């Protein structure tokens, strides 16, 4: 199975080289999508043996992921692993996602963070659990850590799922793709990973008010158009079957 890594990066010059180099140690096909960075992100990885794509202006995470997916699939990838460029994911965990897809072929594999309530800010912990509930309901299936960007997607799903991926998608993209995959009968499975917060990490690009509102609007519309689909709610609350 040919697996590619896609890393969207926006102003990640401090961390992108380390993340990309460690990803290359796991898989030879690594794609970095520089999303209109102004800090030298592209230059930081220009000499590495990877595929570098540059958006002329910032398009947002969803659009960057989709562009990376297209390049990976065109090169014959059977699956795509995504991870963030800020160091919050450990590339050395990629083999664990590959092992999970071997056990559960056809599923989206999510690197689900192990949230330690004593170490994670309360609002962040609550927000993650809150998002999981609504995304799972709209998808009609249990979802672990719906906001994690560390995932493995089978190429077949990426070829057929209908998800908005324009510049306005941004962070809502990763929630919507789980919803649309779930509605198409594609389940997820979770691989526990640590929640990492590097000391040199930059401030999150997630804009609490704007991006949360975009995600809520997307999920609300999907639920509304299906009459809030109570059977889907019941299915989402049942433990995932292996």
Protein Blocks (a to p, Z undefined) as FASTA:
>chain_A
ZZddddddehilkmmmmmmmmmmmmpmbdcdddehianhmmmmmmmpccdddddfbaebj
klmmmmmmmmmmmnopabdcdddfkopacfklmmmmmmmmmmmghiacdddddddfklgc
fklmmmmmmmmmmmmmmnopacehklbcbdcddfklmmmpccdfbfklmmmmmmmmmmmm
mmnopacddddddddddfklccdfbdfklmmmmmmmmmmmmmmmnoopmmlmmmmmpccd
ZZ
